[in-house]
């Protein structure tokens, strides 16, 4: 009996530790999920050089952010091409701060995921990602819509 009792004494704390770790991890994941908020970014731009490949300015214009963030301001797109990917760094300078997005366009598939790479003032520490769902770069002015989620 001593052997079983000793095993029970070792197993019970181990079980409790696993249960506690699972509960903490689960509640942290739930807290992260609870802080994600929808955002839509609508931009209208005049393209200066839509085929620039060296990181230069591709276009300038104006963006409006809605959802969890309500802001608007000037936008500048910088375009670089690496192989079959066009990397657009969209810098939106709103009234509350600046947000820099990185849009990675797969030139073969057309996929256009984006992520937040930095933010200033009210947007410091902002994270987010999503998809560019409208890419009407051939229009004058060009129009773009990005949808996704943001969090701190």
Legacy VTK file of the C-alpha trace (Angstrom):
# vtk DataFile Version 3.0
C-alpha trace
ASCII
DATASET POLYDATA
POINTS 152 float
0.000 0.000 0.000
2.833 2.406 0.712
3.918 2.209 -2.897
0.460 3.139 -4.233
0.069 5.904 -1.705
3.438 7.385 -2.756
2.435 7.162 -6.424
-0.838 8.954 -5.637
1.076 11.676 -3.837
3.285 12.217 -6.917
0.540 11.954 -9.514
-1.915 14.315 -7.835
0.448 17.364 -7.819
1.560 16.585 -11.388
-2.064 16.418 -12.520
-2.802 19.700 -10.753
0.187 21.375 -12.451
-0.959 20.213 -15.904
-4.544 21.330 -15.238
-3.365 24.720 -14.003
-1.048 25.221 -17.000
-3.890 24.329 -19.358
-6.266 26.761 -17.645
-3.721 29.616 -17.727
-2.840 28.987 -21.380
-6.510 28.750 -22.317
-7.431 31.961 -20.510
-4.467 33.809 -22.094
-5.583 32.642 -25.542
-9.137 33.733 -24.764
-7.876 37.130 -23.608
-5.876 37.542 -26.841
-8.896 36.530 -28.926
-11.092 38.948 -26.999
-8.781 41.866 -27.854
-8.904 41.331 -31.632
-11.039 43.926 -33.356
-12.186 44.305 -36.946
-10.717 47.091 -39.035
-11.280 48.292 -42.605
-8.840 50.564 -44.424
-10.100 52.293 -47.590
-7.544 54.139 -49.700
-7.739 56.300 -52.806
-4.403 57.047 -54.438
-2.824 58.576 -57.485
-0.158 56.164 -58.679
3.153 57.842 -59.463
4.999 54.741 -60.632
2.965 51.551 -60.074
5.745 49.307 -61.404
8.592 50.675 -59.280
10.666 47.759 -57.939
13.347 49.392 -55.766
11.331 50.609 -52.767
10.492 53.974 -54.283
7.159 55.757 -54.079
4.465 53.977 -56.066
1.568 56.268 -55.114
0.174 58.838 -52.706
-3.316 59.587 -51.540
-5.717 59.348 -48.651
-6.997 56.522 -46.412
-9.942 56.188 -44.052
-9.833 53.634 -41.230
-13.048 52.311 -39.702
-14.034 49.685 -37.176
-12.120 49.664 -33.900
-9.943 52.491 -35.299
-11.661 55.614 -36.588
-9.129 57.846 -38.337
-8.160 59.278 -41.710
-5.110 60.821 -43.273
-2.487 60.850 -45.991
-1.081 57.640 -47.411
2.142 56.859 -49.228
2.879 53.506 -50.865
6.458 52.333 -51.327
6.855 49.357 -53.687
9.650 46.826 -53.894
9.719 43.605 -55.876
11.524 40.455 -54.797
11.085 37.577 -57.226
7.372 36.884 -57.636
6.387 39.076 -54.681
5.571 42.779 -54.681
6.057 44.288 -51.227
3.983 47.409 -50.610
4.807 49.437 -47.514
1.700 51.598 -47.012
2.299 54.401 -44.521
-0.934 56.012 -43.298
-0.430 59.243 -41.337
-3.714 59.804 -39.522
-4.786 62.459 -37.058
-4.062 60.161 -34.069
-0.772 58.686 -35.296
0.903 56.783 -38.101
0.403 53.114 -39.015
2.709 51.248 -41.387
1.238 48.241 -43.189
3.162 45.669 -45.220
1.145 44.174 -48.066
2.797 41.144 -49.688
1.336 40.559 -53.137
2.014 37.157 -54.659
2.286 38.037 -58.351
1.524 34.429 -59.357
-1.555 33.735 -57.210
-2.794 37.272 -56.551
-2.945 36.692 -52.776
-2.556 39.986 -50.882
-2.122 39.455 -47.119
-1.121 42.436 -44.981
0.280 43.006 -41.522
0.914 46.008 -39.292
4.667 46.557 -39.002
4.677 49.665 -36.788
2.590 52.412 -35.254
3.215 55.748 -33.580
1.440 57.824 -30.941
-2.037 56.313 -30.390
-1.051 53.311 -32.523
2.199 52.406 -30.721
2.246 48.653 -30.065
-0.549 47.941 -32.539
-0.551 44.513 -34.187
-2.777 43.281 -36.944
-3.221 41.367 -40.150
-5.708 40.623 -42.871
-6.165 40.728 -46.627
-6.353 43.439 -49.218
-9.770 42.625 -50.698
-9.945 45.381 -53.341
-6.898 46.205 -55.482
-8.058 48.450 -58.284
-4.630 49.820 -59.177
-5.511 50.331 -62.850
-8.235 52.908 -62.090
-7.616 56.639 -61.818
-7.588 57.224 -58.946
-6.581 53.764 -57.752
-8.678 52.302 -54.930
-7.686 49.771 -52.291
-9.593 48.154 -49.410
-7.924 46.169 -46.647
-9.922 44.146 -44.099
-8.614 42.353 -41.058
-8.170 42.459 -37.303
-6.029 44.514 -34.960
-4.997 44.175 -31.339
-2.548 45.577 -28.797
LINES 1 153
152 0 1 2 3 4 5 6 7 8 9 10 11 12 13 14 15 16 17 18 19 20 21 22 23 24 25 26 27 28 29 30 31 32 33 34 35 36 37 38 39 40 41 42 43 44 45 46 47 48 49 50 51 52 53 54 55 56 57 58 59 60 61 62 63 64 65 66 67 68 69 70 71 72 73 74 75 76 77 78 79 80 81 82 83 84 85 86 87 88 89 90 91 92 93 94 95 96 97 98 99 100 101 102 103 104 105 106 107 108 109 110 111 112 113 114 115 116 117 118 119 120 121 122 123 124 125 126 127 128 129 130 131 132 133 134 135 136 137 138 139 140 141 142 143 144 145 146 147 148 149 150 151
